[in-house]
Amino acid sequence: MSTRFSNRLRDERGIILPLIGLTFSAILAATAAGVGIGRVTLAASEGQNAADVAALTGAIAEFKNRDKWLDAWAAVNGNAVENRSAAPMLTHLDSGFYDSDTRSFDGTSDDHNAVMARIETTVNNPFGALMGKSTQRIEKIAYAALTGLRGGRPTLPIVIGECNFEGDCFEQS
């Protein structure tokens, strides 16, 4: 009986090394995919931050009758996507009307209360080449509307500052 058991062990000798190799290969592939997805996600988050800055700066410039492109360009230049300045990635900065009830932006309206900013870039993903896609296109859009409390729904964060809307302002508002 012991001879039969020892023969069975001899036949399975060496199987652990290929199993360890397959396990490490699977772990390495999963790690590479995770790093690639994380890289694209980080770049998308950085792009959204840059779009938010551009829209807000453009809306403030529009309100103050300044050149929204110059102000937005200067503000976005301090932001980076993949360690590159986000300023050249700013492809659109359009004035229009943002309707808070329908949550829609109309760039053809003559009544301007908002600015829409779009950041577009391509992210290199060396780990994505394993799946046949070494680059990923990112497009992020942000809207910034300047309205009084009657014309919009305030959301967090609420910024408290000087009152620039005559109809909505009163003593100690």
N, C-alpha and C positions, 0 to 999 in steps of 0.2 A: 504494500500500500504506500509506503514511503517513497518507493521508486517511481510510481506513477505520479505522485504529487511533485517530486523534484523534476521530472521530465516536463511537466506542465510549466513550471517556473522557468526552466531553461528556454522554452519556446517563446516566452514573453520578454525575455531579457532585451534591453535596448529600446523599448517602446517609450520610455519616459522622456528621452532626449527629443524626439520629434514632437511630442506633446508640449513640452516646454517651449520649443521653437514656435509652434503654432500659437500658443497662448501669448508669448511675447509679441509676435507679429500682429495679433488682433489688438493687443493693448496699444501698440505703437500706432496702428491705423486709427484707432478711436481717439488717441491723444492728438494726432495730426488733424483729424477732422474737428475736434473741439477747439484747437488753437486757431484753425482757419475760420471757424464760425465766430469765435470770440473776436478775432481781428476785424472781421467785417462788421460785427455788431458795434464794436467800439468806434469804428470809422463812421458808421451811420449815426451814432449818438453825437459824435463831434460835429457831423454835418448838420444835424438838427439844431444843435446849439448855435452854430454859425448862422443858420437861416433865421432863428429866433432873434438874434442880435441884429441882423440886417433889417428884418421887418420892423422891429421896434425903433431902431435908429432912423429908418426911412420914414416911419409914421411921424416921429417927433420932428424931423426935418421938414416934412410936408406941412405940418401944423405951423411951424415957425417960418414958412416961406423960404426955406433954404433948399439947396440942391441935395435931394435925397440920395442920389448916387454917390456923391462925394462923401457925405456923412456916413452912409452905410459902408462904403469901401474902406474908409478909415477905421471904422469900428470892427469890421469883419477881419481886417488885416491882422488884428491881434489874436484872432482865433486860428486854430490849426486843425487840419484833418490829415491824419497820418504824418504828422510832423511837417506838413506843408501849409503855407498860408492859405486860408480859405477865401481870400479876396478874389483871386482869379476864378474861383469856382462859382461865384455869384453870377448867375446867368440871367435872371429876371428880377426886376424890382418895379412892380406895377402899382399905380395908385388906382383906387376904385372905391366901391361902396360895399361894406360888409354888413349883411343883414343878420343880426343875432338871433332873430326868431327862426329863420330858415337855415341858419348857419351856412350861408352861401356868399360868395364874393363875386361882384359884378365889376369887371375891369373896364366896361364901356360906359359906365355911369358918369355923368358930369358932377354929381354930388359925391365928393371924395371924403371918406372918413377913415380909410384904412389903406394899408400897403401890404402887398403880397410879395414875399421874397422866395426865390428858388435857388438852392445850391445843388450843383451836379458835379459828380466826379467819378472816377474809376479807381477802385481799390485793387492793388495787387495782392494776390493770395497764393503764395508758393505752395501751400499745402492743398489748395484747391486743384492744383495741376494733377494730383493723384486721382481726382474724380473727373478730370477733363475740362475744368473751368478755372483757369489761373487768374482771371480778373472778374470783378463784380461791379456792376454799375450801381451807383447810389444817387438817388434824387430825393431831396428833402424840401418841403414847402412849409412856410410859416406865414401867418397872418397877424397883423397888429392893427387893431382898430382903436381910434381915439373917439370915444363917445362919453356923454354925460351919463349919470345914473338913470335918466329917463330913457336913453336910447340904447342901453345895453344891459346885459346881465353881468354884474361884477363876479369874477371868479378869483380864487386864490392863485397867486399872491396878490393882494390889493396893495397898491403903492399910494401912499398919501403924500401929497405935495401941494404946490400952489394951485389955485383954482383958475383954469384957463377957459372955462365955459361960463359966460355971463348968465345965461338963463338958469343954470343949475347952482349958481353960487349965491351965498348970503353970508351975513356976518358970522364969523367963527365957524365956517363950514369946513 
